[in-house]
């Protein structure tokens, strides 16, 4: 009888601790937990929390992609490589900012950024600037260089 009560107490403690873990902010969850919980939340029809988990997964994927790009670039190289390194880091930050501002996915954020670039370039072309000047000024206006 004491063994059964002991087992029940342990199960209750694990259940309570597991519930407390789910109450932590999503950004503090491990990648494994995010991937495990997303389908469970969808099945439980907790769409708001599932959407939050999905956005966190996408944000982390974006960070990893930016990190991979940065790691592929030579660390000690020409100023051109340094500029590419800076642009990649700035693009990752801009994408994350747009995702947060618009509550959207990475794909949607990239579409918004592309539209901004097109608008800026169209305005600069209307001012009579050359293609090279247009590209450089558009990147500067977005804070990528």
N, CA, C and O atoms as a GROMACS GRO file, in nm:
protein
  580
    1UNK      N    1   0.081  -0.119   0.000
    1UNK     CA    2   0.000   0.000   0.000
    1UNK      C    3   0.086   0.126   0.000
    1UNK      O    4   0.057   0.221  -0.073
    2UNK      N    5   0.191   0.127   0.080
    2UNK     CA    6   0.281   0.241   0.088
    2UNK      C    7   0.352   0.263  -0.046
    2UNK      O    8   0.379   0.377  -0.085
    3UNK      N    9   0.382   0.154  -0.114
    3UNK     CA   10   0.449   0.164  -0.244
    3UNK      C   11   0.357   0.230  -0.345
    3UNK      O   12   0.401   0.316  -0.422
    4UNK      N   13   0.230   0.193  -0.346
    4UNK     CA   14   0.133   0.251  -0.439
    4UNK      C   15   0.118   0.401  -0.411
    4UNK      O   16   0.116   0.481  -0.505
    5UNK      N   17   0.108   0.439  -0.284
    5UNK     CA   18   0.096   0.580  -0.247
    5UNK      C   19   0.222   0.655  -0.291
    5UNK      O   20   0.213   0.767  -0.341
    6UNK      N   21   0.338   0.595  -0.271
    6UNK     CA   22   0.464   0.657  -0.313
    6UNK      C   23   0.468   0.679  -0.463
    6UNK      O   24   0.511   0.785  -0.509
    7UNK      N   25   0.424   0.580  -0.540
    7UNK     CA   26   0.421   0.592  -0.687
    7UNK      C   27   0.325   0.702  -0.729
    7UNK      O   28   0.356   0.780  -0.819
    8UNK      N   29   0.209   0.709  -0.667
    8UNK     CA   30   0.109   0.813  -0.698
    8UNK      C   31   0.166   0.951  -0.668
    8UNK      O   32   0.148   1.044  -0.747
    9UNK      N   33   0.235   0.966  -0.557
    9UNK     CA   34   0.296   1.095  -0.521
    9UNK      C   35   0.400   1.136  -0.625
    9UNK      O   36   0.403   1.251  -0.668
   10UNK      N   37   0.483   1.042  -0.666
   10UNK     CA   38   0.586   1.070  -0.767
   10UNK      C   39   0.520   1.112  -0.899
   10UNK      O   40   0.565   1.208  -0.962
   11UNK      N   41   0.416   1.043  -0.941
   11UNK     CA   42   0.345   1.076  -1.065
   11UNK      C   43   0.284   1.216  -1.056
   11UNK      O   44   0.293   1.293  -1.152
   12UNK      N   45   0.223   1.248  -0.944
   12UNK     CA   46   0.163   1.381  -0.926
   12UNK      C   47   0.272   1.489  -0.932
   12UNK      O   48   0.252   1.592  -0.995
   13UNK      N   49   0.384   1.465  -0.867
   13UNK     CA   50   0.493   1.562  -0.868
   13UNK      C   51   0.543   1.583  -1.011
   13UNK      O   52   0.564   1.697  -1.054
   14UNK      N   53   0.563   1.475  -1.085
   14UNK     CA   54   0.607   1.487  -1.224
   14UNK      C   55   0.505   1.562  -1.309
   14UNK      O   56   0.541   1.643  -1.394
   15UNK      N   57   0.378   1.536  -1.285
   15UNK     CA   58   0.271   1.604  -1.360
   15UNK      C   59   0.273   1.754  -1.332
   15UNK      O   60   0.260   1.835  -1.424
   16UNK      N   61   0.288   1.791  -1.206
   16UNK     CA   62   0.290   1.933  -1.167
   16UNK      C   63   0.414   2.001  -1.225
   16UNK      O   64   0.404   2.110  -1.281
   17UNK      N   65   0.529   1.937  -1.213
   17UNK     CA   66   0.653   1.995  -1.267
   17UNK      C   67   0.645   2.009  -1.419
   17UNK      O   68   0.692   2.107  -1.475
   18UNK      N   69   0.587   1.912  -1.485
   18UNK     CA   70   0.570   1.919  -1.631
   18UNK      C   71   0.480   2.034  -1.671
   18UNK      O   72   0.506   2.101  -1.771
   19UNK      N   73   0.375   2.057  -1.596
   19UNK     CA   74   0.285   2.169  -1.624
   19UNK      C   75   0.352   2.302  -1.601
   19UNK      O   76   0.329   2.397  -1.676
   20UNK      N   77   0.436   2.311  -1.499
   20UNK     CA   78   0.510   2.435  -1.474
   20UNK      C   79   0.605   2.463  -1.588
   20UNK      O   80   0.624   2.579  -1.625
   21UNK      N   81   0.666   2.360  -1.644
   21UNK     CA   82   0.759   2.377  -1.755
   21UNK      C   83   0.689   2.435  -1.876
   21UNK      O   84   0.748   2.514  -1.949
   22UNK      N   85   0.563   2.398  -1.899
   22UNK     CA   86   0.487   2.450  -2.013
   22UNK      C   87   0.448   2.596  -1.993
   22UNK      O   88   0.416   2.665  -2.090
   23UNK      N   89   0.449   2.644  -1.870
   23UNK     CA   90   0.412   2.782  -1.842
   23UNK      C   91   0.528   2.879  -1.861
   23UNK      O   92   0.508   3.000  -1.858
   24UNK      N   93   0.649   2.826  -1.882
   24UNK     CA   94   0.762   2.914  -1.909
   24UNK      C   95   0.741   2.981  -2.045
   24UNK      O   96   0.668   2.927  -2.128
   25UNK      N   97   0.803   3.097  -2.069
   25UNK     CA   98   0.792   3.159  -2.201
   25UNK      C   99   0.845   3.066  -2.310
   25UNK      O  100   0.941   2.991  -2.289
   26UNK      N  101   0.782   3.071  -2.426
   26UNK     CA  102   0.818   2.982  -2.537
   26UNK      C  103   0.964   3.001  -2.577
   26UNK      O  104   1.030   2.905  -2.617
   27UNK      N  105   1.015   3.123  -2.567
   27UNK     CA  106   1.153   3.149  -2.608
   27UNK      C  107   1.254   3.074  -2.520
   27UNK      O  108   1.369   3.055  -2.560
   28UNK      N  109   1.211   3.030  -2.402
   28UNK     CA  110   1.299   2.955  -2.313
   28UNK      C  111   1.294   2.805  -2.336
   28UNK      O  112   1.372   2.731  -2.276
   29UNK      N  113   1.202   2.758  -2.421
   29UNK     CA  114   1.190   2.616  -2.447
   29UNK      C  115   1.305   2.569  -2.536
   29UNK      O  116   1.358   2.646  -2.616
   30UNK      N  117   1.341   2.442  -2.521
   30UNK     CA  118   1.443   2.384  -2.608
   30UNK      C  119   1.384   2.361  -2.748
   30UNK      O  120   1.262   2.360  -2.766
   31UNK      N  121   1.472   2.343  -2.846
   31UNK     CA  122   1.426   2.316  -2.983
   31UNK      C  123   1.342   2.189  -2.987
   31UNK      O  124   1.241   2.182  -3.056
   32UNK      N  125   1.386   2.089  -2.912
   32UNK     CA  126   1.314   1.961  -2.908
   32UNK      C  127   1.173   1.981  -2.854
   32UNK      O  128   1.076   1.928  -2.908
   33UNK      N  129   1.163   2.058  -2.746
   33UNK     CA  130   1.031   2.080  -2.685
   33UNK      C  131   0.941   2.159  -2.780
   33UNK      O  132   0.822   2.131  -2.790
   34UNK      N  133   0.997   2.259  -2.850
   34UNK     CA  134   0.917   2.336  -2.946
   34UNK      C  135   0.858   2.244  -3.052
   34UNK      O  136   0.739   2.249  -3.081
   35UNK      N  137   0.943   2.160  -3.110
   35UNK     CA  138   0.898   2.069  -3.216
   35UNK      C  139   0.799   1.965  -3.165
   35UNK      O  140   0.710   1.923  -3.238
   36UNK      N  141   0.814   1.924  -3.040
   36UNK     CA  142   0.724   1.826  -2.981
   36UNK      C  143   0.588   1.888  -2.947
   36UNK      O  144   0.484   1.825  -2.965
   37UNK      N  145   0.591   2.011  -2.897
   37UNK     CA  146   0.469   2.073  -2.847
   37UNK      C  147   0.380   2.132  -2.957
   37UNK      O  148   0.258   2.138  -2.940
   38UNK      N  149   0.439   2.174  -3.069
   38UNK     CA  150   0.358   2.238  -3.173
   38UNK      C  151   0.242   2.150  -3.219
   38UNK      O  152   0.128   2.196  -3.218
   39UNK      N  153   0.267   2.023  -3.259
   39UNK     CA  154   0.153   1.941  -3.300
   39UNK      C  155   0.055   1.914  -3.186
   39UNK      O  156  -0.066   1.906  -3.208
   40UNK      N  157   0.107   1.900  -3.064
   40UNK     CA  158   0.019   1.875  -2.949
   40UNK      C  159  -0.074   1.994  -2.926
   40UNK      O  160  -0.192   1.976  -2.897
   41UNK      N  161  -0.020   2.114  -2.938
   41UNK     CA  162  -0.100   2.234  -2.918
   41UNK      C  163  -0.204   2.249  -3.029
   41UNK      O  164  -0.317   2.292  -3.004
   42UNK      N  165  -0.167   2.213  -3.151
   42UNK     CA  166  -0.262   2.219  -3.262
   42UNK      C  167  -0.376   2.120  -3.239
   42UNK      O  168  -0.493   2.153  -3.260
   43UNK      N  169  -0.341   1.999  -3.197
   43UNK     CA  170  -0.443   1.898  -3.170
   43UNK      C  171  -0.534   1.938  -3.055
   43UNK      O  172  -0.653   1.906  -3.054
   44UNK      N  173  -0.478   2.010  -2.958
   44UNK     CA  174  -0.557   2.055  -2.843
   44UNK      C  175  -0.632   2.185  -2.875
   44UNK      O  176  -0.700   2.241  -2.789
   45UNK      N  177  -0.619   2.230  -2.997
   45UNK     CA  178  -0.684   2.354  -3.045
   45UNK      C  179  -0.645   2.476  -2.965
   45UNK      O  180  -0.725   2.567  -2.943
   46UNK      N  181  -0.520   2.477  -2.922
   46UNK     CA  182  -0.464   2.596  -2.856
   46UNK      C  183  -0.385   2.672  -2.962
   46UNK      O  184  -0.262   2.677  -2.959
   47UNK      N  185  -0.458   2.731  -3.056
   47UNK     CA  186  -0.399   2.790  -3.175
   47UNK      C  187  -0.309   2.909  -3.145
   47UNK      O  188  -0.208   2.929  -3.212
   48UNK      N  189  -0.344   2.987  -3.046
   48UNK     CA  190  -0.262   3.104  -3.013
   48UNK      C  191  -0.124   3.061  -2.965
   48UNK      O  192  -0.022   3.114  -3.009
   49UNK      N  193  -0.121   2.965  -2.876
   49UNK     CA  194   0.007   2.915  -2.824
   49UNK      C  195   0.083   2.841  -2.935
   49UNK      O  196   0.205   2.853  -2.944
   50UNK      N  197   0.012   2.765  -3.019
   50UNK     CA  198   0.075   2.694  -3.130
   50UNK      C  199   0.138   2.793  -3.227
   50UNK      O  200   0.246   2.767  -3.280
   51UNK      N  201   0.071   2.906  -3.251
   51UNK     CA  202   0.124   3.008  -3.341
   51UNK      C  203   0.250   3.070  -3.281
   51UNK      O  204   0.346   3.097  -3.353
   52UNK      N  205   0.249   3.092  -3.151
   52UNK     CA  206   0.366   3.145  -3.083
   52UNK      C  207   0.484   3.049  -3.094
   52UNK      O  208   0.598   3.090  -3.116
   53UNK      N  209   0.456   2.920  -3.079
   53UNK     CA  210   0.560   2.818  -3.091
   53UNK      C  211   0.614   2.815  -3.234
   53UNK      O  212   0.735   2.806  -3.254
   54UNK      N  213   0.525   2.822  -3.333
   54UNK     CA  214   0.568   2.820  -3.473
   54UNK      C  215   0.658   2.939  -3.504
   54UNK      O  216   0.759   2.924  -3.573
   55UNK      N  217   0.621   3.057  -3.455
   55UNK     CA  218   0.703   3.177  -3.480
   55UNK      C  219   0.841   3.164  -3.416
   55UNK      O  220   0.941   3.208  -3.473
   56UNK      N  221   0.846   3.104  -3.297
   56UNK     CA  222   0.975   3.085  -3.230
   56UNK      C  223   1.061   2.985  -3.307
   56UNK      O  224   1.182   3.004  -3.317
   57UNK      N  225   1.000   2.880  -3.361
   57UNK     CA  226   1.074   2.783  -3.443
   57UNK      C  227   1.130   2.853  -3.565
   57UNK      O  228   1.247   2.834  -3.599
   58UNK      N  229   1.048   2.935  -3.633
   58UNK     CA  230   1.094   3.007  -3.752
   58UNK      C  231   1.205   3.107  -3.718
   58UNK      O  232   1.300   3.122  -3.794
   59UNK      N  233   1.192   3.175  -3.604
   59UNK     CA  234   1.294   3.271  -3.564
   59UNK      C  235   1.429   3.202  -3.542
   59UNK      O  236   1.533   3.252  -3.583
   60UNK      N  237   1.424   3.086  -3.478
   60UNK     CA  238   1.548   3.012  -3.453
   60UNK      C  239   1.608   2.959  -3.582
   60UNK      O  240   1.730   2.956  -3.598
   61UNK      N  241   1.522   2.916  -3.675
   61UNK     CA  242   1.572   2.870  -3.804
   61UNK      C  243   1.641   2.984  -3.878
   61UNK      O  244   1.746   2.964  -3.938
   62UNK      N  245   1.583   3.103  -3.872
   62UNK     CA  246   1.642   3.221  -3.935
   62UNK      C  247   1.778   3.252  -3.874
   62UNK      O  248   1.874   3.282  -3.945
   63UNK      N  249   1.786   3.243  -3.742
   63UNK     CA  250   1.914   3.267  -3.674
   63UNK      C  251   2.019   3.167  -3.718
   63UNK      O  252   2.134   3.203  -3.743
   64UNK      N  253   1.979   3.039  -3.729
   64UNK     CA  254   2.073   2.936  -3.771
   64UNK      C  255   2.122   2.959  -3.913
   64UNK      O  256   2.240   2.943  -3.943
   65UNK      N  257   2.028   2.998  -4.003
   65UNK     CA  258   2.066   3.026  -4.142
   65UNK      C  259   2.167   3.140  -4.148
   65UNK      O  260   2.267   3.132  -4.219
   66UNK      N  261   2.140   3.246  -4.074
   66UNK     CA  262   2.232   3.361  -4.073
   66UNK      C  263   2.367   3.320  -4.017
   66UNK      O  264   2.471   3.361  -4.069
   67UNK      N  265   2.366   3.238  -3.913
   67UNK     CA  266   2.490   3.191  -3.854
   67UNK      C  267   2.569   3.105  -3.953
   67UNK      O  268   2.691   3.119  -3.963
   68UNK      N  269   2.499   3.018  -4.026
   68UNK     CA  270   2.565   2.934  -4.126
   68UNK      C  271   2.628   3.020  -4.234
   68UNK      O  272   2.742   2.995  -4.276
   69UNK      N  273   2.555   3.120  -4.280
   69UNK     CA  274   2.609   3.209  -4.384
   69UNK      C  275   2.734   3.279  -4.332
   69UNK      O  276   2.835   3.288  -4.402
   70UNK      N  277   2.726   3.328  -4.209
   70UNK     CA  278   2.841   3.398  -4.152
   70UNK      C  279   2.960   3.305  -4.133
   70UNK      O  280   3.074   3.345  -4.153
   71UNK      N  281   2.933   3.182  -4.093
   71UNK     CA  282   3.041   3.086  -4.073
   71UNK      C  283   3.106   3.041  -4.203
   71UNK      O  284   3.222   3.002  -4.204
   72UNK      N  285   3.031   3.047  -4.313
   72UNK     CA  286   3.086   3.008  -4.442
   72UNK      C  287   3.178   3.114  -4.500
   72UNK      O  288   3.266   3.084  -4.580
   73UNK      N  289   3.157   3.238  -4.458
   73UNK     CA  290   3.242   3.346  -4.507
   73UNK      C  291   3.376   3.340  -4.435
   73UNK      O  292   3.382   3.308  -4.317
   74UNK      N  293   3.483   3.371  -4.507
   74UNK     CA  294   3.614   3.373  -4.441
   74UNK      C  295   3.616   3.477  -4.330
   74UNK      O  296   3.568   3.589  -4.348
   75UNK      N  297   3.671   3.442  -4.216
   75UNK     CA  298   3.674   3.534  -4.103
   75UNK      C  299   3.777   3.644  -4.124
   75UNK      O  300   3.755   3.758  -4.085
   76UNK      N  301   3.888   3.610  -4.186
   76UNK     CA  302   3.991   3.709  -4.216
   76UNK      C  303   4.001   3.719  -4.366
   76UNK      O  304   4.053   3.628  -4.431
   77UNK      N  305   3.953   3.827  -4.421
   77UNK     CA  306   3.956   3.841  -4.564
   77UNK      C  307   3.956   3.986  -4.603
   77UNK      O  308   3.985   4.075  -4.524
   78UNK      N  309   3.922   4.005  -4.725
   78UNK     CA  310   3.922   4.140  -4.778
   78UNK      C  311   3.809   4.222  -4.718
   78UNK      O  312   3.722   4.169  -4.648
   79UNK      N  313   3.812   4.348  -4.745
   79UNK     CA  314   3.707   4.435  -4.694
   79UNK      C  315   3.573   4.399  -4.759
   79UNK      O  316   3.467   4.424  -4.702
   80UNK      N  317   3.578   4.341  -4.879
   80UNK     CA  318   3.456   4.298  -4.946
   80UNK      C  319   3.390   4.185  -4.868
   80UNK      O  320   3.267   4.182  -4.853
   81UNK      N  321   3.469   4.092  -4.818
   81UNK     CA  322   3.414   3.983  -4.738
   81UNK      C  323   3.359   4.036  -4.606
   81UNK      O  324   3.256   3.990  -4.557
   82UNK      N  325   3.429   4.133  -4.549
   82UNK     CA  326   3.380   4.194  -4.425
   82UNK      C  327   3.246   4.262  -4.449
   82UNK      O  328   3.157   4.255  -4.364
   83UNK      N  329   3.232   4.326  -4.564
   83UNK     CA  330   3.107   4.393  -4.597
   83UNK      C  331   2.995   4.290  -4.614
   83UNK      O  332   2.883   4.313  -4.568
   84UNK      N  333   3.023   4.178  -4.681
   84UNK     CA  334   2.923   4.073  -4.698
   84UNK      C  335   2.883   4.015  -4.562
   84UNK      O  336   2.765   3.987  -4.537
   85UNK      N  337   2.980   3.998  -4.476
   85UNK     CA  338   2.955   3.948  -4.341
   85UNK      C  339   2.860   4.042  -4.268
   85UNK      O  340   2.763   3.998  -4.206
   86UNK      N  341   2.888   4.171  -4.275
   86UNK     CA  342   2.804   4.272  -4.209
   86UNK      C  343   2.663   4.274  -4.271
   86UNK      O  344   2.564   4.284  -4.199
   87UNK      N  345   2.656   4.265  -4.403
   87UNK     CA  346   2.526   4.267  -4.470
   87UNK      C  347   2.440   4.147  -4.430
   87UNK      O  348   2.320   4.160  -4.406
   88UNK      N  349   2.503   4.029  -4.421
   88UNK     CA  350   2.428   3.909  -4.382
   88UNK      C  351   2.374   3.923  -4.240
   88UNK      O  352   2.259   3.887  -4.213
   89UNK      N  353   2.455   3.975  -4.151
   89UNK     CA  354   2.410   3.994  -4.012
   89UNK      C  355   2.298   4.097  -4.007
   89UNK      O  356   2.200   4.078  -3.935
   90UNK      N  357   2.313   4.206  -4.082
   90UNK     CA  358   2.210   4.310  -4.083
   90UNK      C  359   2.080   4.260  -4.145
   90UNK      O  360   1.971   4.296  -4.100
   91UNK      N  361   2.091   4.176  -4.248
   91UNK     CA  362   1.972   4.120  -4.312
   91UNK      C  363   1.897   4.029  -4.215
   91UNK      O  364   1.774   4.030  -4.210
   92UNK      N  365   1.971   3.950  -4.139
   92UNK     CA  366   1.908   3.862  -4.040
   92UNK      C  367   1.835   3.945  -3.935
   92UNK      O  368   1.723   3.911  -3.896
   93UNK      N  369   1.898   4.054  -3.889
   93UNK     CA  370   1.833   4.141  -3.791
   93UNK      C  371   1.709   4.207  -3.850
   93UNK      O  372   1.605   4.215  -3.785
   94UNK      N  373   1.722   4.255  -3.975
   94UNK     CA  374   1.608   4.321  -4.039
   94UNK      C  375   1.491   4.224  -4.056
   94UNK      O  376   1.376   4.260  -4.032
   95UNK      N  377   1.521   4.101  -4.096
   95UNK     CA  378   1.416   4.000  -4.113
   95UNK      C  379   1.346   3.974  -3.980
   95UNK      O  380   1.223   3.966  -3.975
   96UNK      N  381   1.422   3.959  -3.874
   96UNK     CA  382   1.363   3.935  -3.742
   96UNK      C  383   1.278   4.054  -3.697
   96UNK      O  384   1.172   4.036  -3.637
   97UNK      N  385   1.325   4.175  -3.726
   97UNK     CA  386   1.249   4.295  -3.689
   97UNK      C  387   1.117   4.300  -3.763
   97UNK      O  388   1.012   4.328  -3.705
   98UNK      N  389   1.122   4.274  -3.894
   98UNK     CA  390   1.000   4.276  -3.975
   98UNK      C  391   0.904   4.167  -3.929
   98UNK      O  392   0.783   4.188  -3.924
   99UNK      N  393   0.958   4.049  -3.897
   99UNK     CA  394   0.873   3.940  -3.848
   99UNK      C  395   0.802   3.982  -3.718
   99UNK      O  396   0.684   3.955  -3.701
  100UNK      N  397   0.875   4.047  -3.629
  100UNK     CA  398   0.817   4.089  -3.501
  100UNK      C  399   0.715   4.201  -3.522
  100UNK      O  400   0.608   4.199  -3.461
  101UNK      N  401   0.749   4.298  -3.607
  101UNK     CA  402   0.659   4.412  -3.630
  101UNK      C  403   0.529   4.370  -3.695
  101UNK      O  404   0.423   4.425  -3.663
  102UNK      N  405   0.535   4.274  -3.787
  102UNK     CA  406   0.418   4.235  -3.864
  102UNK      C  407   0.358   4.103  -3.821
  102UNK      O  408   0.260   4.057  -3.881
  103UNK      N  409   0.412   4.041  -3.717
  103UNK     CA  410   0.366   3.910  -3.671
  103UNK      C  411   0.350   3.815  -3.789
  103UNK      O  412   0.242   3.761  -3.814
  104UNK      N  413   0.459   3.796  -3.862
  104UNK     CA  414   0.452   3.714  -3.983
  104UNK      C  415   0.566   3.614  -3.986
  104UNK      O  416   0.657   3.617  -3.902
  105UNK      N  417   0.560   3.525  -4.085
  105UNK     CA  418   0.663   3.423  -4.102
  105UNK      C  419   0.786   3.484  -4.170
  105UNK      O  420   0.782   3.598  -4.217
  106UNK      N  421   0.891   3.407  -4.175
  106UNK     CA  422   1.014   3.451  -4.241
  106UNK      C  423   0.989   3.480  -4.389
  106UNK      O  424   1.038   3.579  -4.443
  107UNK      N  425   0.913   3.394  -4.452
  107UNK     CA  426   0.883   3.410  -4.594
  107UNK      C  427   0.808   3.541  -4.620
  107UNK      O  428   0.839   3.614  -4.714
  108UNK      N  429   0.710   3.569  -4.536
  108UNK     CA  430   0.633   3.693  -4.550
  108UNK      C  431   0.720   3.815  -4.522
  108UNK      O  432   0.707   3.917  -4.588
  109UNK      N  433   0.809   3.804  -4.423
  109UNK     CA  434   0.900   3.914  -4.391
  109UNK      C  435   0.992   3.944  -4.508
  109UNK      O  436   1.017   4.060  -4.540
  110UNK      N  437   1.043   3.839  -4.572
  110UNK     CA  438   1.131   3.859  -4.688
  110UNK      C  439   1.055   3.924  -4.803
  110UNK      O  440   1.112   4.005  -4.876
  111UNK      N  441   0.928   3.890  -4.819
  111UNK     CA  442   0.847   3.954  -4.923
  111UNK      C  443   0.827   4.102  -4.892
  111UNK      O  444   0.832   4.185  -4.983
  112UNK      N  445   0.805   4.135  -4.767
  112UNK     CA  446   0.789   4.275  -4.726
  112UNK      C  447   0.917   4.352  -4.752
  112UNK      O  448   0.914   4.464  -4.803
  113UNK      N  449   1.030   4.293  -4.717
  113UNK     CA  450   1.160   4.358  -4.738
  113UNK      C  451   1.184   4.378  -4.888
  113UNK      O  452   1.231   4.484  -4.929
  114UNK      N  453   1.153   4.278  -4.967
  114UNK     CA  454   1.170   4.290  -5.113
  114UNK      C  455   1.086   4.405  -5.169
  114UNK      O  456   1.131   4.480  -5.255
  115UNK      N  457   0.965   4.416  -5.119
  115UNK     CA  458   0.876   4.524  -5.164
  115UNK      C  459   0.932   4.659  -5.124
  115UNK      O  460   0.926   4.755  -5.202
  116UNK      N  461   0.988   4.668  -5.005
  116UNK     CA  462   1.051   4.794  -4.961
  116UNK      C  463   1.167   4.830  -5.053
  116UNK      O  464   1.182   4.946  -5.093
  117UNK      N  465   1.249   4.731  -5.086
  117UNK     CA  466   1.364   4.756  -5.173
  117UNK      C  467   1.316   4.805  -5.309
  117UNK      O  468   1.371   4.901  -5.363
  118UNK      N  469   1.214   4.740  -5.364
  118UNK     CA  470   1.161   4.780  -5.495
  118UNK      C  471   1.110   4.923  -5.492
  118UNK      O  472   1.134   5.000  -5.585
  119UNK      N  473   1.041   4.960  -5.386
  119UNK     CA  474   0.987   5.096  -5.372
  119UNK      C  475   1.100   5.198  -5.364
  119UNK      O  476   1.096   5.301  -5.431
  120UNK      N  477   1.199   5.170  -5.283
  120UNK     CA  478   1.313   5.261  -5.268
  120UNK      C  479   1.386   5.275  -5.401
  120UNK      O  480   1.418   5.386  -5.443
  121UNK      N  481   1.411   5.162  -5.469
  121UNK     CA  482   1.481   5.166  -5.597
  121UNK      C  483   1.402   5.244  -5.701
  121UNK      O  484   1.461   5.320  -5.779
  122UNK      N  485   1.271   5.227  -5.704
  122UNK     CA  486   1.188   5.301  -5.800
  122UNK      C  487   1.197   5.451  -5.775
  122UNK      O  488   1.207   5.530  -5.869
  123UNK      N  489   1.195   5.491  -5.648
  123UNK     CA  490   1.208   5.633  -5.615
  123UNK      C  491   1.344   5.688  -5.654
  123UNK      O  492   1.354   5.800  -5.704
  124UNK      N  493   1.448   5.611  -5.631
  124UNK     CA  494   1.583   5.656  -5.665
  124UNK      C  495   1.603   5.663  -5.816
  124UNK      O  496   1.669   5.755  -5.866
  125UNK      N  497   1.547   5.566  -5.890
  125UNK     CA  498   1.556   5.570  -6.036
  125UNK      C  499   1.485   5.692  -6.091
  125UNK      O  500   1.529   5.751  -6.189
  126UNK      N  501   1.374   5.728  -6.028
  126UNK     CA  502   1.298   5.847  -6.071
  126UNK      C  503   1.380   5.974  -6.052
  126UNK      O  504   1.357   6.074  -6.120
  127UNK      N  505   1.476   5.969  -5.961
  127UNK     CA  506   1.564   6.083  -5.938
  127UNK      C  507   1.677   6.088  -6.039
  127UNK      O  508   1.755   6.184  -6.041
  128UNK      N  509   1.687   5.986  -6.124
  128UNK     CA  510   1.788   5.984  -6.230
  128UNK      C  511   1.921   5.925  -6.192
  128UNK      O  512   2.021   5.951  -6.258
  129UNK      N  513   1.925   5.846  -6.086
  129UNK     CA  514   2.050   5.783  -6.044
  129UNK      C  515   2.080   5.661  -6.131
  129UNK      O  516   1.990   5.600  -6.189
  130UNK      N  517   2.209   5.625  -6.140
  130UNK     CA  518   2.250   5.506  -6.215
  130UNK      C  519   2.213   5.380  -6.137
  130UNK      O  520   2.182   5.387  -6.018
  131UNK      N  521   2.217   5.266  -6.206
  131UNK     CA  522   2.182   5.137  -6.142
  131UNK      C  523   2.270   5.109  -6.020
  131UNK      O  524   2.220   5.066  -5.916
  132UNK      N  525   2.401   5.133  -6.033
  132UNK     CA  526   2.492   5.107  -5.921
  132UNK      C  527   2.460   5.197  -5.802
  132UNK      O  528   2.460   5.151  -5.687
  133UNK      N  529   2.433   5.324  -5.830
  133UNK     CA  530   2.400   5.417  -5.723
  133UNK      C  531   2.267   5.379  -5.657
  133UNK      O  532   2.252   5.389  -5.535
  134UNK      N  533   2.172   5.337  -5.739
  134UNK     CA  534   2.041   5.297  -5.688
  134UNK      C  535   2.055   5.180  -5.592
  134UNK      O  536   1.999   5.182  -5.483
  135UNK      N  537   2.128   5.077  -5.633
  135UNK     CA  538   2.144   4.958  -5.549
  135UNK      C  539   2.212   4.992  -5.417
  135UNK      O  540   2.167   4.949  -5.311
  136UNK      N  541   2.320   5.068  -5.426
  136UNK     CA  542   2.394   5.101  -5.305
  136UNK      C  543   2.312   5.187  -5.210
  136UNK      O  544   2.311   5.162  -5.089
  137UNK      N  545   2.243   5.287  -5.262
  137UNK     CA  546   2.162   5.375  -5.176
  137UNK      C  547   2.044   5.300  -5.115
  137UNK      O  548   2.007   5.326  -5.001
  138UNK      N  549   1.985   5.207  -5.192
  138UNK     CA  550   1.873   5.129  -5.139
  138UNK      C  551   1.918   5.044  -5.021
  138UNK      O  552   1.850   5.036  -4.919
  139UNK      N  553   2.034   4.981  -5.034
  139UNK     CA  554   2.088   4.900  -4.925
  139UNK      C  555   2.120   4.986  -4.803
  139UNK      O  556   2.098   4.944  -4.690
  140UNK      N  557   2.173   5.106  -4.827
  140UNK     CA  558   2.204   5.196  -4.717
  140UNK      C  559   2.076   5.241  -4.645
  140UNK      O  560   2.072   5.246  -4.522
  141UNK      N  561   1.971   5.272  -4.722
  141UNK     CA  562   1.847   5.318  -4.661
  141UNK      C  563   1.783   5.211  -4.574
  141UNK      O  564   1.718   5.242  -4.475
  142UNK      N  565   1.803   5.086  -4.611
  142UNK     CA  566   1.748   4.975  -4.530
  142UNK      C  567   1.840   4.939  -4.413
  142UNK      O  568   1.805   4.858  -4.327
  143UNK      N  569   1.959   5.000  -4.411
  143UNK     CA  570   2.052   4.972  -4.302
  143UNK      C  571   2.129   4.843  -4.319
  143UNK      O  572   2.182   4.788  -4.222
  144UNK      N  573   2.136   4.795  -4.443
  144UNK     CA  574   2.209   4.669  -4.466
  144UNK      C  575   2.359   4.693  -4.483
  144UNK      O  576   2.439   4.603  -4.460
  145UNK      N  577   2.395   4.814  -4.524
  145UNK     CA  578   2.539   4.847  -4.534
  145UNK      C  579   2.565   4.979  -4.464
  145UNK      O  580   2.679   5.025  -4.460
   0.00000   0.00000   0.00000
